[in-house]
C-alpha cells in the first residue's frame, strides 16, 4: 500500500496554511456541495435550515482555518451528500467515499443517528467537513515514528459539538492537529484538545503504522462504527 503525503485542502490558497499542505485543487477554486433530502423524517424547513447553517460553518469556521471554500446548497451539480433514513452500513451514522466514477459523495442517516442520540445535523456537518478536507479518502499527514495520520478532520473530536443559529454542528481538527509541528494551536475549533494527535474520549484517529492502518480510540474500548473509515 502506497501512502501519499497529499492533503486535498487548499482549494483556495490561504496565507496561514502550514507548509506541509499541498494543493492539487481539481474542480476549480471553490467546491460545490449539493445536499439532497431523501429522508421521511426531515421536513423541508429543517433541511433548508441545516443547509444554511452548514454554509455558515464552512464560511465562518472551516475555510479560514483550512483554506477550503465551498458553496453548500441543494442545487444540482455538486458533490452530493444525501440525507437518508436508515443506514446502508450497519451502525453507521454517516460516511463519505468516492463512487465508481471517481466522484466524492457523502451519506447521512437520520433514523440511525437518532437511535444513538446524535443529531443528524451534526453528522451532516461531520461528513461535509471531512468531504472537503479529504474528498478522495487518501489524504494522510506524516507523524512521529514514520506514522501517517488519515486526514479525517471530524474523527479525533467527533463527540464534541457546538451550535450555530440553534442547530448542532460538528467540531473539527485544525491543520495544527495533523502537523505535529510545535504549535500553540488551536488544535480543534472548540479547543477540546490541547496538542497535536490528541483525541477526545469519544473520538478516534486512523493511523498507518507498521505497514497497516489502525484505529486509535480516544478512550472507549470500541471505536464508534458510525464513523470508521476504510483506508485503501
N, CA, C and O of each residue as an XYZ file, in Angstrom:
928
protein
N       0.848     -1.179      0.000
C       0.000      0.000      0.000
C       0.892      1.240      0.000
O       1.737      1.389      0.883
N       0.719      2.115     -0.958
C       1.482      3.344     -1.011
C       0.784      4.448     -0.252
O      -0.440      4.559     -0.319
N       1.533      5.272      0.474
C       0.975      6.392      1.212
C       1.376      7.678      0.511
O       2.561      7.940      0.303
N       0.401      8.464      0.155
C       0.687      9.739     -0.491
C       0.597     10.847      0.546
O      -0.416     10.989      1.230
N       1.653     11.623      0.658
C       1.593     12.777      1.535
C       0.879     13.871      0.741
O       1.482     14.812      0.226
N      -0.434     13.691      0.675
C      -1.253     14.516     -0.208
C      -2.456     14.987      0.570
O      -3.314     14.182      0.934
N      -2.534     16.255      0.829
C      -3.649     16.804      1.565
C      -4.470     17.660      0.616
O      -3.995     18.671      0.098
N      -5.678     17.250      0.403
C      -6.537     17.882     -0.589
C      -6.731     19.368     -0.327
O      -6.653     20.171     -1.257
N      -6.979     19.743      0.900
C      -7.285     21.027      1.446
C      -7.381     22.255      0.591
O      -8.488     22.752      0.385
N      -6.282     22.780      0.076
C      -6.288     24.168     -0.319
C      -6.919     24.406     -1.682
O      -6.218     24.589     -2.677
N      -8.225     24.404     -1.720
C      -8.918     24.743     -2.955
C      -8.738     26.228     -3.263
O      -8.664     26.621     -4.427
N      -8.668     27.045     -2.221
C      -8.388     28.473     -2.359
C      -7.225     28.777     -1.431
O      -7.339     28.537     -0.229
N      -6.103     29.298     -1.936
C      -4.912     29.480     -1.115
C      -5.181     30.341      0.111
O      -5.875     31.355      0.031
N      -4.625     29.926      1.244
C      -4.734     30.691      2.479
C      -3.332     30.972      2.995
O      -2.541     30.038      3.132
N      -2.997     32.216      3.287
C      -1.640     32.553      3.713
C      -1.206     31.834      4.968
O      -0.015     31.591      5.166
N      -2.183     31.481      5.842
C      -1.830     30.853      7.111
C      -1.651     29.344      7.005
O      -1.371     28.683      8.005
N      -1.806     28.797      5.815
C      -1.731     27.344      5.653
C      -0.346     26.819      6.018
O       0.661     27.426      5.652
N      -0.284     25.694      6.740
C       1.010     25.129      7.087
C       1.762     24.659      5.856
O       1.139     24.295      4.859
N       3.099     24.658      5.901
C       3.896     24.374      4.712
C       3.801     22.938      4.229
O       4.180     22.653      3.093
N       3.303     22.015      5.064
C       3.263     20.618      4.645
C       2.006     20.283      3.868
O       1.820     19.131      3.477
N       1.131     21.262      3.630
C      -0.055     21.020      2.820
C       0.246     21.385      1.373
O       0.820     22.438      1.097
N      -0.143     20.511      0.452
C      -0.006     20.802     -0.968
C      -1.395     21.015     -1.563
O      -2.396     20.734     -0.903
N      -1.469     21.500     -2.785
C      -2.750     21.930     -3.328
C      -2.978     21.467     -4.757
O      -2.754     22.238     -5.691
N      -3.423     20.216     -4.957
C      -3.728     19.790     -6.315
C      -4.960     20.479     -6.889
O      -5.017     20.731     -8.092
N      -5.945     20.787     -6.050
C      -7.096     21.608     -6.383
C      -7.831     21.258     -7.661
O      -8.072     22.155     -8.468
N      -8.209     19.981     -7.898
C      -9.106     19.724     -9.022
C     -10.473     20.341     -8.750
O     -10.894     20.437     -7.598
N     -11.152     20.753     -9.786
C     -12.508     21.254     -9.614
C     -12.604     22.747     -9.469
O     -13.704     23.265     -9.278
N     -11.491     23.472     -9.550
C     -11.580     24.914     -9.500
C     -11.317     25.469     -8.119
O     -11.031     24.718     -7.187
N     -11.412     26.787     -7.980
C     -11.007     27.428     -6.731
C     -11.938     27.156     -5.555
O     -11.492     27.186     -4.408
N     -13.226     26.889     -5.809
C     -14.176     26.622     -4.740
C     -15.078     25.459     -5.138
O     -15.538     25.373     -6.277
N     -15.320     24.570     -4.182
C     -16.093     23.377     -4.486
C     -17.587     23.628     -4.291
O     -17.984     24.532     -3.556
N     -18.403     22.823     -4.954
C     -19.855     22.895     -4.811
C     -20.344     21.600     -4.175
O     -20.083     20.511     -4.686
N     -21.050     21.725     -3.063
C     -21.617     20.572     -2.366
C     -23.138     20.648     -2.458
O     -23.740     21.661     -2.103
N     -23.748     19.575     -2.936
C     -25.198     19.508     -3.100
C     -25.800     18.579     -2.053
O     -25.549     17.374     -2.079
N     -26.589     19.125     -1.134
C     -27.328     18.296     -0.185
C     -28.653     17.880     -0.812
O     -29.320     18.669     -1.481
N     -29.022     16.605     -0.577
C     -30.248     16.040     -1.132
C     -31.016     15.376      0.004
O     -30.473     14.519      0.702
N     -32.267     15.762      0.193
C     -33.067     15.209      1.284
C     -33.950     14.073      0.784
O     -34.932     14.303      0.078
N     -33.594     12.848      1.155
C     -34.408     11.679      0.854
C     -35.073     11.122      2.112
O     -35.716     10.074      2.061
N     -34.922     11.809      3.226
C     -35.418     11.281      4.494
C     -36.893     11.616      4.684
O     -37.340     12.713      4.351
N     -37.635     10.664      5.220
C     -39.026     10.907      5.578
C     -39.147     11.584      6.942
O     -40.237     11.990      7.345
N     -38.015     11.704      7.653
C     -38.011     12.266      8.993
C     -37.656     13.750      9.030
O     -37.836     14.406     10.056
N     -37.159     14.275      7.934
C     -36.663     15.654      7.896
C     -37.586     16.497      7.027
O     -37.771     16.207      5.845
N     -38.159     17.529      7.611
C     -39.063     18.394      6.862
C     -38.257     19.316      5.943
O     -37.064     19.524      6.164
N     -38.902     19.864      4.917
C     -38.198     20.827      4.056
C     -37.621     22.001      4.842
O     -36.520     22.468      4.549
N     -38.355     22.471      5.830
C     -37.855     23.600      6.617
C     -36.615     23.219      7.417
O     -35.652     23.984      7.477
N     -36.637     22.033      8.033
C     -35.462     21.571      8.781
C     -34.259     21.381      7.863
O     -33.134     21.739      8.210
N     -34.509     20.825      6.714
C     -33.445     20.596      5.737
C     -32.830     21.916      5.296
O     -31.608     22.061      5.294
N     -33.659     22.872      4.924
C     -33.158     24.162      4.456
C     -32.396     24.894      5.551
O     -31.372     25.523      5.284
N     -32.894     24.815      6.785
C     -32.200     25.468      7.896
C     -30.825     24.861      8.123
O     -29.857     25.576      8.383
N     -30.744     23.531      8.023
C     -29.456     22.861      8.209
C     -28.467     23.252      7.113
O     -27.314     23.566      7.405
N     -28.905     23.234      5.870
C     -28.014     23.585      4.761
C     -27.490     25.007      4.931
O     -26.312     25.268      4.688
N     -28.356     25.925      5.347
C     -27.930     27.307      5.547
C     -26.877     27.416      6.645
O     -25.903     28.157      6.507
N     -27.075     26.674      7.737
C     -26.106     26.696      8.841
C     -24.770     26.098      8.418
O     -23.714     26.585      8.822
N     -24.814     25.045      7.608
C     -23.568     24.432      7.159
C     -22.778     25.384      6.266
O     -21.547     25.374      6.296
N     -23.459     26.200      5.479
C     -22.745     27.222      4.714
C     -22.066     28.221      5.642
O     -20.935     28.640      5.395
N     -22.759     28.598      6.706
C     -22.158     29.500      7.696
C     -20.922     28.853      8.317
O     -19.882     29.497      8.456
N     -21.039     27.580      8.690
C     -19.898     26.910      9.314
C     -18.689     26.870      8.387
O     -17.565     27.145      8.808
N     -18.924     26.528      7.125
C     -17.809     26.493      6.172
C     -17.194     27.877      6.027
O     -15.975     28.026      6.108
N     -18.030     28.889      5.812
C     -17.521     30.247      5.570
C     -16.842     30.844      6.791
O     -15.769     31.438      6.684
N     -17.466     30.689      7.949
C     -17.002     31.373      9.157
C     -15.932     30.615      9.918
O     -14.979     31.211     10.419
N     -16.090     29.273     10.009
C     -15.229     28.493     10.903
C     -14.186     27.652     10.165
O     -13.019     27.625     10.555
N     -14.607     26.971      9.107
C     -13.736     25.982      8.467
C     -12.789     26.607      7.440
O     -11.582     26.373      7.492
N     -13.317     27.384      6.523
C     -12.497     27.933      5.447
C     -11.341     28.809      5.935
O     -10.239     28.693      5.397
N     -11.540     29.675      6.921
C     -10.401     30.480      7.370
C      -9.255     29.659      7.954
O      -8.100     30.084      7.923
N      -9.580     28.479      8.488
C      -8.563     27.619      9.110
C      -7.895     26.711      8.079
O      -6.673     26.563      8.075
N      -8.692     26.111      7.215
C      -8.185     25.106      6.279
C      -7.931     25.649      4.877
O      -7.248     25.002      4.083
N      -8.467     26.819      4.562
C      -8.305     27.339      3.214
C      -9.152     26.603      2.201
O      -8.879     26.664      1.002
N     -10.184     25.901      2.669
C     -11.075     25.137      1.804
C     -12.410     25.869      1.742
O     -13.079     26.043      2.761
N     -12.785     26.288      0.565
C     -14.019     27.048      0.386
C     -15.020     26.223     -0.408
O     -14.641     25.412     -1.252
N     -16.299     26.437     -0.131
C     -17.334     25.668     -0.825
C     -18.648     26.422     -0.818
O     -18.950     27.177      0.106
N     -19.419     26.201     -1.866
C     -20.824     26.593     -1.895
C     -21.637     25.381     -1.461
O     -21.543     24.309     -2.059
N     -22.433     25.564     -0.420
C     -23.238     24.480      0.137
C     -24.702     24.822     -0.094
O     -25.200     25.818      0.430
N     -25.394     24.000     -0.878
C     -26.797     24.279     -1.183
C     -27.510     22.993     -1.573
O     -26.979     21.898     -1.385
N     -28.705     23.128     -2.110
C     -29.477     21.968     -2.560
C     -29.649     21.980     -4.073
O     -30.509     21.280     -4.606
N     -28.849     22.758     -4.757
C     -28.922     22.839     -6.209
C     -28.128     21.699     -6.839
O     -27.097     21.305     -6.293
N     -28.570     21.164     -7.959
C     -27.859     20.042     -8.582
C     -26.502     20.444     -9.115
O     -26.231     21.618     -9.370
N     -25.646     19.432     -9.279
C     -24.365     19.643     -9.931
C     -23.149     19.548     -9.047
O     -22.027     19.478     -9.551
N     -23.340     19.545     -7.729
C     -22.199     19.466     -6.830
C     -21.920     18.050     -6.374
O     -22.641     17.118     -6.729
N     -20.865     17.896     -5.583
C     -20.640     16.610     -4.937
C     -21.819     16.356     -3.999
O     -22.111     17.202     -3.154
N     -22.502     15.221     -4.121
C     -23.745     15.023     -3.371
C     -23.519     14.502     -1.947
O     -22.663     13.653     -1.700
N     -24.308     15.037     -1.033
C     -24.430     14.466      0.306
C     -25.915     14.209      0.524
O     -26.719     15.140      0.563
N     -26.267     12.938      0.665
C     -27.670     12.536      0.757
C     -28.080     12.359      2.208
O     -27.354     11.765      3.004
N     -29.259     12.885      2.544
C     -29.859     12.683      3.860
C     -30.880     11.556      3.711
O     -31.875     11.700      3.001
N     -30.629     10.446      4.379
C     -31.435      9.240      4.236
C     -31.967      8.811      5.601
O     -31.539      9.328      6.633
N     -32.892      7.871      5.599
C     -33.443      7.394      6.868
C     -32.519      6.366      7.528
O     -31.864      6.671      8.525
N     -32.466      5.168      6.982
C     -31.731      4.066      7.608
C     -30.385      3.852      6.935
O     -30.246      4.047      5.728
N     -29.415      3.459      7.707
C     -28.066      3.271      7.211
C     -27.958      2.068      6.287
O     -28.632      1.056      6.482
N     -27.107      2.188      5.285
C     -26.804      1.036      4.430
C     -25.516      0.343      4.861
O     -25.052     -0.590      4.207
N     -24.947      0.809      5.965
C     -23.803      0.150      6.604
C     -24.184     -0.036      8.063
O     -24.471      0.951      8.740
N     -24.199     -1.248      8.569
C     -24.692     -1.483      9.926
C     -24.037     -0.566     10.961
O     -22.815     -0.536     11.099
N     -24.870      0.174     11.681
C     -24.392      1.027     12.754
C     -23.864      2.378     12.334
O     -23.606      3.221     13.193
N     -23.692      2.617     11.050
C     -23.083      3.867     10.599
C     -24.080      5.014     10.648
O     -25.198      4.891     10.147
N     -23.680      6.121     11.246
C     -24.499      7.325     11.251
C     -24.313      8.109      9.957
O     -25.209      8.831      9.519
N     -23.151      7.958      9.361
C     -22.841      8.639      8.117
C     -21.465      8.236      7.641
O     -20.678      7.656      8.389
N     -21.185      8.548      6.393
C     -19.841      8.312      5.863
C     -19.665      9.111      4.589
O     -20.629      9.615      4.013
N     -18.401      9.218      4.154
C     -18.112      9.809      2.847
C     -17.167      8.879      2.122
O     -16.362      8.185      2.742
N     -17.269      8.868      0.796
C     -16.483      7.944     -0.015
C     -16.406      8.486     -1.435
O     -16.718      9.651     -1.681
N     -15.992      7.639     -2.362
C     -15.895      8.001     -3.774
C     -16.643      6.944     -4.572
O     -16.457      5.748     -4.344
N     -17.495      7.378     -5.515
C     -18.270      6.408     -6.284
C     -17.433      5.854     -7.442
O     -16.314      6.319     -7.661
N     -17.947      4.877     -8.184
C     -17.156      4.254     -9.252
C     -16.693      5.209    -10.346
O     -15.754      4.899    -11.079
N     -17.340      6.364    -10.463
C     -16.912      7.339    -11.473
C     -15.844      8.276    -10.957
O     -15.352      9.131    -11.693
N     -15.478      8.119     -9.674
C     -14.472      8.995     -9.087
C     -15.037     10.244     -8.443
O     -14.285     11.160     -8.110
N     -16.357     10.299     -8.260
C     -16.999     11.465     -7.662
C     -17.145     11.279     -6.149
O     -17.734     10.291     -5.711
N     -16.624     12.200     -5.352
C     -16.835     12.110     -3.903
C     -18.313     12.291     -3.552
O     -19.035     13.035     -4.215
N     -18.742     11.604     -2.507
C     -20.122     11.735     -2.046
C     -20.174     11.470     -0.554
O     -19.238     10.927      0.032
N     -21.285     11.862      0.047
C     -21.498     11.587      1.460
C     -22.905     11.106      1.703
O     -23.806     11.359      0.903
N     -23.097     10.414      2.808
C     -24.422      9.953      3.216
C     -24.591     10.181      4.717
O     -23.661      9.997      5.504
N     -25.797     10.583      5.086
C     -26.146     10.853      6.483
C     -27.433     10.101      6.774
O     -28.379     10.163      5.989
N     -27.478      9.389      7.899
C     -28.604      8.508      8.199
C     -29.341      9.017      9.438
O     -28.826      8.956     10.555
N     -30.545      9.515      9.218
C     -31.288     10.217     10.260
C     -31.767      9.273     11.355
O     -31.508      9.512     12.535
N     -32.462      8.206     10.981
C     -33.003      7.294     11.988
C     -31.893      6.614     12.771
O     -31.997      6.448     13.987
N     -30.837      6.221     12.083
C     -29.709      5.570     12.758
C     -29.052      6.533     13.730
O     -28.656      6.129     14.824
N     -28.928      7.794     13.354
C     -28.366      8.803     14.253
C     -29.256      8.989     15.482
O     -28.763      9.046     16.608
N     -30.561      9.081     15.261
C     -31.483      9.268     16.370
C     -31.425      8.117     17.366
O     -31.540      8.331     18.572
N     -31.245      6.897     16.865
C     -31.155      5.739     17.751
C     -29.939      5.822     18.664
O     -29.925      5.231     19.744
N     -28.917      6.559     18.228
C     -27.709      6.713     19.044
C     -27.638      8.089     19.707
O     -26.586      8.508     20.189
N     -28.784      8.786     19.719
C     -28.900     10.097     20.383
C     -27.904     11.118     19.840
O     -27.336     11.916     20.586
N     -27.708     11.073     18.534
C     -26.840     12.027     17.847
C     -27.688     12.765     16.822
O     -28.449     12.135     16.088
N     -27.573     14.071     16.759
C     -28.366     14.833     15.808
C     -27.867     14.582     14.384
O     -26.664     14.539     14.129
N     -28.813     14.418     13.472
C     -28.415     14.191     12.084
C     -27.702     15.420     11.515
O     -26.877     15.294     10.611
N     -28.018     16.607     12.042
C     -27.352     17.812     11.553
C     -25.854     17.803     11.875
O     -25.037     18.234     11.061
N     -25.499     17.309     13.073
C     -24.078     17.247     13.416
C     -23.356     16.195     12.577
O     -22.179     16.349     12.253
N     -24.074     15.122     12.228
C     -23.493     14.113     11.343
C     -23.286     14.708      9.954
O     -22.256     14.476      9.321
N     -24.264     15.474      9.482
C     -24.126     16.139      8.184
C     -22.929     17.086      8.184
O     -22.191     17.153      7.202
N     -22.737     17.812      9.273
C     -21.589     18.708      9.403
C     -20.287     17.913      9.373
O     -19.350     18.272      8.659
N     -20.233     16.846     10.141
C     -19.048     15.983     10.191
C     -18.673     15.495      8.799
O     -17.520     15.612      8.384
N     -19.647     14.948      8.080
C     -19.340     14.390      6.756
C     -18.997     15.471      5.741
O     -18.134     15.268      4.887
N     -19.661     16.614      5.826
C     -19.346     17.726      4.929
C     -17.902     18.171      5.090
O     -17.178     18.298      4.103
N     -17.481     18.408      6.319
C     -16.124     18.911      6.547
C     -15.074     17.878      6.156
O     -14.028     18.237      5.615
N     -15.339     16.600      6.423
C     -14.385     15.573      6.021
C     -14.346     15.414      4.507
O     -13.288     15.148      3.936
N     -15.482     15.574      3.862
C     -15.517     15.513      2.401
C     -14.699     16.648      1.791
O     -14.019     16.450      0.784
N     -14.761     17.827      2.390
C     -13.994     18.968      1.877
C     -12.498     18.809      2.138
O     -11.675     19.160      1.292
N     -12.153     18.287      3.295
C     -10.738     18.158      3.652
C     -10.038     17.039      2.900
O      -8.869     17.162      2.537
N     -10.760     15.940      2.666
C     -10.151     14.769      2.020
C     -11.184     14.064      1.157
O     -11.628     12.968      1.500
N     -11.575     14.675      0.040
C     -12.688     14.138     -0.739
C     -12.440     12.765     -1.336
O     -13.385     12.007     -1.550
N     -11.180     12.431     -1.609
C     -10.888     11.156     -2.262
C     -10.403     10.090     -1.284
O      -9.991      9.003     -1.690
N     -10.455     10.410     -0.001
C     -10.227      9.467      1.096
C      -8.866      8.789      1.005
O      -8.740      7.596      1.282
N      -7.842      9.557      0.613
C      -6.499      9.000      0.761
C      -5.496     10.040      1.254
O      -4.288      9.829      1.148
N      -5.979     11.152      1.787
C      -5.075     12.132      2.374
C      -4.494     11.629      3.680
O      -5.193     11.002      4.477
N      -3.223     11.899      3.902
C      -2.570     11.494      5.148
C      -1.441     12.453      5.457
O      -0.768     12.937      4.547
N      -1.228     12.732      6.731
C      -0.170     13.632      7.185
C       0.886     12.833      7.931
O       0.546     11.979      8.750
N       2.159     13.094      7.665
C       3.215     12.358      8.357
C       3.271     12.714      9.831
O       3.090     13.868     10.219
N       3.528     11.684     10.653
C       3.628     11.885     12.087
C       4.905     11.288     12.641
O       5.752     10.826     11.877
N       5.057     11.288     13.935
C       6.271     10.755     14.551
C       6.417      9.261     14.326
O       5.425      8.545     14.195
N       7.654      8.796     14.284
C       7.924      7.368     14.177
C       7.531      6.749     12.861
O       7.266      5.549     12.796
N       7.486      7.553     11.798
C       7.141      7.020     10.492
C       5.667      6.744     10.300
O       5.290      6.027      9.374
N       4.823      7.301     11.160
C       3.383      7.102     11.045
C       2.787      8.085     10.034
O       3.395      9.100      9.695
N       1.579      7.755      9.564
C       0.784      8.661      8.755
C      -0.617      8.707      9.344
O      -1.194      7.670      9.673
N      -1.163      9.912      9.476
C      -2.457     10.115     10.109
C      -3.477     10.492      9.048
O      -3.317     11.490      8.345
N      -4.534      9.683      8.936
C      -5.569      9.928      7.932
C      -6.194     11.301      8.132
O      -6.459     11.716      9.260
N      -6.422     11.994      7.038
C      -6.936     13.355      7.084
C      -8.459     13.352      7.255
O      -9.205     13.814      6.391
N      -8.888     12.817      8.393
C     -10.306     12.817      8.757
C     -10.481     13.844      9.865
O     -10.193     13.567     11.029
N     -10.953     15.028      9.501
C     -10.913     16.156     10.430
C     -11.944     16.057     11.546
O     -11.778     16.688     12.590
N     -13.008     15.275     11.348
C     -14.025     15.176     12.382
C     -13.768     14.102     13.413
O     -14.187     14.235     14.563
N     -13.086     13.040     13.024
C     -12.957     11.858     13.876
C     -12.281     12.108     15.226
O     -12.778     11.609     16.235
N     -11.171     12.856     15.297
C     -10.486     12.980     16.593
C     -11.323     13.668     17.668
O     -11.064     13.507     18.861
N     -12.333     14.439     17.243
C     -13.163     15.179     18.203
C     -14.649     14.952     17.904
O     -15.468     15.848     18.107
N     -14.989     13.769     17.428
C     -16.340     13.547     16.915
C     -17.435     13.611     17.966
O     -18.611     13.721     17.620
N     -17.075     13.544     19.243
C     -18.077     13.645     20.300
C     -18.266     15.080     20.780
O     -19.037     15.323     21.709
N     -17.571     16.033     20.159
C     -17.679     17.444     20.540
C     -18.511     18.167     19.485
O     -18.246     18.059     18.288
N     -19.511     18.897     19.941
C     -20.394     19.603     19.016
C     -20.658     21.004     19.548
O     -20.463     21.278     20.732
N     -21.101     21.882     18.665
C     -21.496     23.226     19.068
C     -22.661     23.660     18.196
O     -23.003     22.968     17.238
N     -23.269     24.779     18.506
C     -24.459     25.192     17.780
C     -24.211     26.478     16.994
O     -23.461     27.358     17.416
N     -24.864     26.552     15.841
C     -24.926     27.765     15.037
C     -26.398     28.017     14.754
O     -27.079     27.178     14.164
N     -26.877     29.161     15.171
C     -28.289     29.508     14.986
C     -29.216     28.407     15.512
O     -30.254     28.106     14.922
N     -28.807     27.822     16.636
C     -29.630     26.821     17.289
C     -29.543     25.419     16.711
O     -30.253     24.520     17.162
N     -28.683     25.220     15.719
C     -28.524     23.904     15.081
C     -27.152     23.346     15.425
O     -26.143     24.047     15.334
N     -27.124     22.070     15.824
C     -25.883     21.438     16.257
C     -25.003     21.078     15.062
O     -25.473     20.516     14.072
N     -23.719     21.412     15.174
C     -22.739     21.062     14.149
C     -21.542     20.400     14.822
O     -21.410     20.413     16.046
N     -20.677     19.824     13.998
C     -19.546     19.042     14.496
C     -18.312     19.905     14.702
O     -18.031     20.808     13.914
N     -17.589     19.620     15.761
C     -16.242     20.154     15.935
C     -15.339     19.544     14.862
O     -15.713     18.556     14.231
N     -14.150     20.127     14.648
C     -13.211     19.573     13.676
C     -11.787     19.920     14.077
O     -11.534     20.944     14.713
N     -10.861     19.046     13.694
C      -9.447     19.273     13.955
C      -8.889     20.294     12.966
O      -9.361     20.397     11.834
N      -7.890     21.038     13.399
C      -7.241     22.042     12.567
C      -5.966     21.462     11.944
O      -5.547     20.368     12.324
N      -5.343     22.170     11.000
C      -4.065     21.697     10.461
C      -3.005     21.466     11.535
O      -2.161     20.582     11.390
N      -3.043     22.256     12.617
C      -2.056     22.078     13.684
C      -2.173     20.709     14.330
O      -1.177     20.157     14.796
N      -3.384     20.154     14.362
C      -3.572     18.819     14.949
C      -2.821     17.771     14.149
O      -2.270     16.832     14.722
N      -2.792     17.918     12.835
C      -2.172     16.927     11.964
C      -0.677     17.153     11.770
O       0.047     16.208     11.455
N      -0.206     18.367     11.948
C       1.163     18.692     11.536
C       2.220     18.080     12.427
O       3.269     17.659     11.940
N       1.960     18.020     13.744
C       2.991     17.555     14.662
C       4.079     18.592     14.883
O       4.985     18.370     15.686
N       4.008     19.719     14.187
C       4.976     20.803     14.366
C       4.640     21.528     15.663
O       3.469     21.824     15.903
N       5.630     21.827     16.511
C       5.330     22.544     17.760
C       4.497     23.784     17.482
O       4.851     24.614     16.645
N       3.398     23.892     18.189
C       2.450     24.957     17.914
C       1.644     25.246     19.159
O       1.463     24.380     20.016
N       1.158     26.484     19.251
C       0.286     26.849     20.354
C      -1.171     26.521     20.040
O      -2.059     26.761     20.858
N      -1.409     25.973     18.850
C      -2.761     25.637     18.451
C      -3.468     26.838     17.828
O      -2.805     27.774     17.379
N      -4.785     26.829     17.793
C      -5.657     25.784     18.330
C      -5.594     24.501     17.510
O      -5.267     24.522     16.324
N      -5.908     23.398     18.153
C      -5.838     22.087     17.516
C      -7.207     21.581     17.056
O      -7.308     20.616     16.299
N      -8.253     22.254     17.531
C      -9.601     21.983     17.022
C     -10.415     23.250     17.217
O     -10.018     24.145     17.963
N     -11.542     23.319     16.551
C     -12.329     24.553     16.535
C     -12.876     24.929     17.906
O     -13.033     26.111     18.211
N     -13.166     23.927     18.734
C     -13.763     24.186     20.041
C     -12.776     24.068     21.200
O     -13.180     24.079     22.362
N     -11.490     23.956     20.891
C     -10.440     23.898     21.918
C     -10.657     22.739     22.892
O     -10.411     22.857     24.092
N     -11.123     21.622     22.341
C     -11.357     20.443     23.179
C     -10.075     19.661     23.433
O      -9.989     18.934     24.423
N      -9.076     19.793     22.562
C      -7.789     19.126     22.746
C      -6.698     20.185     22.778
O      -6.872     21.293     22.270
N      -5.576     19.828     23.382
C      -4.526     20.811     23.614
C      -3.192     20.469     22.961
O      -2.177     21.106     23.241
N      -3.197     19.457     22.086
C      -1.938     19.068     21.446
C      -2.234     18.331     20.153
O      -3.333     17.814     19.951
N      -1.231     18.290     19.277
C      -1.348     17.513     18.037
C      -1.554     16.041     18.374
O      -0.943     15.513     19.303
N      -2.423     15.388     17.605
C      -2.708     13.959     17.718
C      -3.386     13.572     19.028
O      -3.511     12.385     19.330
N      -3.822     14.551     19.806
C      -4.620     14.250     20.997
C      -6.058     13.977     20.557
O      -6.564     14.632     19.646
N      -6.716     13.015     21.202
C      -8.048     12.568     20.809
C      -8.986     12.702     22.001
O      -8.616     12.354     23.123
N     -10.193     13.200     21.769
C     -11.159     13.278     22.847
C     -11.621     11.880     23.241
O     -11.369     10.909     22.528
N     -12.300     11.789     24.384
C     -12.711     10.486     24.898
C     -13.562      9.725     23.885
O     -13.408      8.514     23.730
N     -14.453     10.426     23.198
C     -15.339      9.777     22.245
C     -14.872      9.840     20.809
O     -15.619      9.471     19.902
N     -13.649     10.301     20.580
C     -13.120     10.384     19.231
C     -12.190      9.229     18.908
O     -11.997      8.327     19.724
N     -11.618      9.262     17.717
C     -10.621      8.274     17.325
C      -9.838      8.822     16.150
O     -10.200      9.850     15.577
N      -8.773      8.141     15.794
C      -7.973      8.515     14.632
C      -7.530      7.254     13.905
O      -7.366      6.195     14.510
N      -7.339      7.388     12.595
C      -6.827      6.291     11.775
C      -5.365      6.574     11.475
O      -5.019      7.622     10.930
N      -4.516      5.626     11.837
C      -3.066      5.821     11.739
C      -2.453      4.655     10.969
O      -2.764      3.491     11.219
N      -1.580      4.995     10.032
C      -0.829      3.975      9.304
C       0.511      3.781     10.001
O       1.318      4.706     10.088
N       0.738      2.565     10.498
C       1.993      2.260     11.178
C       2.270      0.768     11.045
O       1.357     -0.057     11.032
N       3.542      0.453     10.949
C       3.962     -0.947     10.818
C       3.284     -1.646      9.648
O       2.953     -2.830      9.722
N       3.082     -0.898      8.569
C       2.572     -1.487      7.342
C       1.077     -1.685      7.267
O       0.594     -2.342      6.345
N       0.314     -1.127      8.227
C      -1.137     -1.321      8.207
C      -1.826     -0.139      8.874
O      -1.236      0.577      9.683
N      -3.113      0.046      8.507
C      -3.920      1.062      9.159
C      -4.464      0.523     10.473
O      -4.867     -0.637     10.562
N      -4.471      1.378     11.493
C      -5.013      1.013     12.797
C      -5.936      2.128     13.279
O      -5.733      3.298     12.955
N      -6.947      1.756     14.052
C      -7.845      2.725     14.665
C      -7.395      2.960     16.102
O      -7.252      2.018     16.881
N      -7.175      4.226     16.443
C      -6.762      4.581     17.803
C      -7.917      5.314     18.477
O      -8.210      6.452     18.111
N      -8.580      4.694     19.450
C      -9.689      5.366     20.134
C      -9.177      6.328     21.197
O      -8.088      6.162     21.745
N      -9.996      7.339     21.469
C      -9.600      8.307     22.482
C      -9.770      7.780     23.890
O      -8.953      8.090     24.757
N     -10.801      6.995     24.148
C     -10.985      6.489     25.499
C     -11.895      5.285     25.540
O     -11.859      4.523     26.505
N     -12.710      5.091     24.519
C     -13.618      3.953     24.505
C     -12.886      2.694     24.061
O     -11.945      2.749     23.270
N     -13.329      1.577     24.578
C     -12.716      0.319     24.182
C     -13.059     -0.008     22.732
O     -12.248     -0.595     22.016
N     -14.257      0.371     22.302
C     -14.675      0.087     20.942
C     -14.861      1.395     20.180
O     -15.638      2.258     20.590
N     -14.158      1.530     19.090
C     -14.282      2.730     18.274
C     -15.681      2.781     17.673
O     -16.211      1.759     17.237
N     -16.272      3.957     17.650
C     -17.615      4.141     17.129
C     -17.681      3.744     15.658
O     -17.053      4.375     14.809
N     -18.442      2.699     15.364
C     -18.554      2.229     13.980
C     -19.209      3.261     13.080
O     -19.123      3.174     11.855
N     -19.862      4.233     13.690
C     -20.564      5.234     12.889
C     -19.639      5.986     11.964
O     -20.048      6.402     10.880
N     -18.404      6.166     12.372
C     -17.512      6.979     11.571
C     -16.241      6.248     11.152
O     -15.317      6.881     10.642
N     -16.172      4.965     11.350
C     -14.981      4.236     10.950
C     -14.797      4.314      9.430
O     -15.754      4.147      8.673
N     -13.577      4.564      8.997
C     -13.279      4.688      7.574
C     -12.322      3.584      7.165
O     -11.362      3.274      7.871
N     -12.598      3.008      6.030
C     -11.661      2.049      5.440
C     -10.706      2.817      4.557
O     -11.129      3.515      3.635
N      -9.429      2.695      4.832
C      -8.423      3.353      4.011
C      -7.879      2.351      3.018
O      -7.502      1.247      3.410
N      -7.824      2.706      1.728
C      -7.363      1.744      0.717
C      -5.900      1.380      0.897
O      -5.363      0.584      0.127
